[in-house]
Amino acid sequence: MDTQSTSHHPGGMPRLVTATRVASLVGPLVDRGDAPAYSRLADALRQVIADGRIPQGTRLPSERDLTGPVGLSRTTVTRAYAELREQGYVLTRRGSGSVARVPDVPGGRVDHLLAPSSLGDDGRVLDLTCTAQGAPSGLVEAYQRALEQLPTYLQGTGYYPSGLPALRERIAARFTARGLPTDADQVLVTAGALAAVATACGPLVGRRAPVLVESPTYPNVVAALQGAGARLVAHPLDHLTQDWDVPGLAAAVRASGARAAYLIPDFHNPTGALMDDGQRAEVARVLRGAGVVAVIDESLVDLSLEGQEMPGPLGAHLPTAVTVGSASKSLWGGLRVGWLRAPRGRVDEFASSRLRLDLGAPVMEQLVVTHLLDRYDEILAERRAHLREGRDALVAGLSRHLPDWRVRVPAGGMALWCALPSPGSTALAVAARSHGVVLAAGPAFAPAGGMDGWVRLPYSLPADQLAGVPERLAAAWDDVVRGRVRPGLAGARRIIA
Ligand SMILES: Cc1ncc(COP(=O)(O)O)c(C=O)c1O
């Protein structure tokens, strides 16, 4: 975003975009076919609004001001704005001008599993069940570039069960640059990290096989491991520090005879904990000594929020480990692209396991991810700034409205893992619904039950929405404390991310 030609309010979001800036964003309209000029302008504007280059809520220049910079008549610009209004991309209110917006998804904002069901006092629901952000700016452009490249793929069958070579190269190069030397043929591109974990289960998880998992952990992997027949062995993270307890982990491995483990060392979901270098070496020593093969989930690894130097990959200490990653958290969940890095010598086993689940990720989305990786640093800077603002707004509000909740501020990731002053997370999730907040209660993250004294609060929504959450949660918690809640429905909710 060109900060010279936009003004910013204190939260950092651009609120105004100048006519010259709009003209440069839409580019030369002569390149856009021979549709009428108003329709070419409307198309171009729709694109830059849809992909976030003019963020939602930005005030657009008046129709009159735009005529000069785009070189079109007032009537033409007026028709373009009218078309955008009709399509839901521009909202015009008397006295406050025209504002860019993105229309609602037809049929609802999200899938039925995610759509929240109750409204708050102001008629809005804040869905805090999902650690995921909207798409980054420039996504539509990346699709356009992918579309331009698509013809070169059309002669082939379109089946790439291990992934597009160009993307596998990029992913391998990132591992290598982070200290885990990787060849492209060790990388399998999957439909997201969860699919990568499911692929890893094939060779690693036998019926009734004990598999070590952190407690708490990411619930959908618990379901995937159980679906593969695993018997879960919980390794509780330290109650106070939310850190890995290496002697405890060693004891759990010894007692259970586990030969596989699933770990999230980088901004763990739900706690946000980051395993430091020393712990990585120690955890690896324990696992290697006991012959445990680790599945290491790096889905959140690129979401450090303090500009800190990241520890090297845990997989660099564990030659037998499988490392999975994802475009979902740092790019966009809608791409459905993730990956698995197999150890040399076991690539074929994992490639065969994958074929039992599906036959590859879509070509278009793999091309899109390849293009987005060209701008990865820029996108990450944007993602991190958004998350940092969200985290800080939520933490500030909690310390004001719920000072007796214990909150450890994570150095990265997408959620706070809050200790409640007394158990009541399930009741809180029920109560929060009538205050317009949808929550996932602590027990959802507990592979061995319990954890009703904890609640996960994602901070991936925009900061201005999150700022209102603690007050609603305080009202809900008050309902819990005063016994005004009939527990019941909260457990029915499924978690996606
Ligand atoms: C630790 C972890 N692994 C995997 C996933 C799922 O990722 P994907 O969308 O790539 O399947 C998530 C999503 O929240 C996650 O937090």
The ligand as a Tripos MOL2 file, in Angstrom:
@<TRIPOS>MOLECULE
LIG
   16    16     1     0     0
SMALL
NO_CHARGES

@<TRIPOS>ATOM
      1 C1         -1.4280  -26.9940   14.2310 C.3       1 LIG1
      2 C2         -2.3390  -27.0610   13.0520 C.ar      1 LIG1
      3 N1         -2.1880  -28.0230   12.1390 N.ar      1 LIG1
      4 C3         -2.9860  -28.1150   11.0650 C.ar      1 LIG1
      5 C4         -4.0130  -27.2220   10.8630 C.ar      1 LIG1
      6 C5         -4.8740  -27.3770    9.6460 C.3       1 LIG1
      7 O1         -4.2300  -26.7750    8.5960 O.3       1 LIG1
      8 P1         -4.6720  -26.9160    7.0700 P.3       1 LIG1
      9 O2         -5.7060  -25.8760    6.8290 O.co2     1 LIG1
     10 O3         -3.4040  -26.6730    6.3320 O.co2     1 LIG1
     11 O4         -5.1850  -28.3140    6.8760 O.co2     1 LIG1
     12 C6         -4.2200  -26.2060   11.7780 C.ar      1 LIG1
     13 C7         -5.3220  -25.2590   11.6140 C.2       1 LIG1
     14 O5         -5.7020  -24.5860   12.5340 O.2       1 LIG1
     15 C8         -3.3590  -26.1220   12.9030 C.ar      1 LIG1
     16 O6         -3.5160  -25.1580   13.8070 O.3       1 LIG1
@<TRIPOS>BOND
     1     1     2 1
     2     2     3 ar
     3     2    15 ar
     4     3     4 ar
     5     4     5 ar
     6     5     6 1
     7     5    12 ar
     8     6     7 1
     9     7     8 1
    10     8     9 2
    11     8    10 1
    12     8    11 1
    13    12    13 1
    14    12    15 ar
    15    13    14 2
    16    15    16 1
@<TRIPOS>SUBSTRUCTURE
     1 LIG1         1 GROUP 0 **** ****
